[in-house]
Amino acid sequence: MTIDSVNTLEIRSFDVLDAGFQGVLQAHVERLKGAPGCLGYALNAAATGATTWIICGYWESESQMNAHLCSQEVTQLVNLLIEAGTSLCFTCFKPNS
């Protein structure tokens, strides 16, 4: 399958995220992988340091990505991150444009 669309969520914390919280993030990522049209999801530490993480989703179509971004699973993740006091930055793009 060809990747049509990509979404990223950059998570910045004022403190280093402990292993427990990283595990919670990874569990959310595993659930997000099951969305219709999802080709893959990943959680990675940013090269800028231990206080920044990036979640990336890869999609068959922009419409499937947009529907996913409005889903309960994404809302739950964002609420968790807000409650944890993190700074969030969302990005969506088409890699072949």
C-alpha positions in Angstrom: 0.0 0.0 0.0 1.1 3.5 -0.7 1.2 6.1 2.1 -1.2 8.9 1.1 -1.2 10.9 4.3 0.8 11.2 7.5 -0.1 12.7 10.9 2.3 13.5 13.7 1.9 14.5 17.3 4.9 16.0 19.0 4.7 15.7 22.8 7.0 17.9 24.9 7.3 17.5 28.6 9.0 19.7 31.1 10.4 16.6 32.7 11.8 13.4 31.3 8.9 11.0 30.8 9.3 8.0 33.0 9.2 4.4 31.7 5.6 3.9 33.1 4.3 6.9 31.1 6.2 5.8 28.0 4.4 2.4 28.4 1.0 4.1 28.6 1.9 6.1 25.4 2.9 2.8 23.6 -0.3 1.1 24.7 -2.3 4.0 23.1 -0.2 3.7 19.9 -0.9 0.0 19.7 -4.7 0.7 19.9 -4.4 3.4 17.3 -2.9 1.0 14.8 -6.3 -0.7 14.4 -8.0 2.2 12.8 -9.5 1.7 9.3 -7.0 2.8 6.7 -4.0 2.9 9.1 -0.9 1.5 7.5 1.2 2.0 10.7 1.7 3.9 13.9 4.9 4.6 15.8 6.1 6.2 19.0 9.7 7.5 18.9 11.9 9.7 21.1 12.9 12.9 19.3 16.5 13.5 18.5 16.2 16.8 20.5 16.2 15.0 23.9 14.4 12.8 26.4 11.6 15.3 27.0 10.2 15.1 23.5 8.4 12.2 21.9 6.7 11.9 18.4 3.8 9.8 17.5 3.4 9.2 13.7 0.4 7.7 11.8 0.6 6.5 8.2 -2.7 6.4 6.2 -4.1 5.0 2.9 -6.2 8.2 2.5 -6.6 11.7 3.9 -10.3 11.0 4.6 -9.4 8.0 6.7 -6.8 10.0 8.6 -9.2 12.8 9.2 -11.9 10.4 10.5 -9.3 8.9 12.8 -8.3 12.2 14.2 -11.9 12.8 15.3 -12.1 9.4 17.0 -12.6 8.7 20.7 -9.2 6.9 20.9 -7.4 10.1 19.8 -9.5 12.2 22.1 -8.6 10.0 25.0 -4.9 10.2 24.2 -5.0 14.0 23.8 -6.9 14.4 27.1 -4.3 12.2 28.9 -1.5 14.3 27.5 -3.2 17.6 28.5 -3.8 16.3 32.0 -0.1 15.3 32.2 0.8 18.9 31.5 2.6 18.3 28.1 2.8 20.7 25.2 1.4 19.3 22.0 2.0 20.0 18.3 -0.1 18.4 15.6 0.9 18.1 11.9 -0.7 16.5 8.9 0.8 16.2 5.5 0.9 14.3 2.2 4.4 12.8 1.7 4.2 12.7 -2.1 3.1 16.3 -2.6 
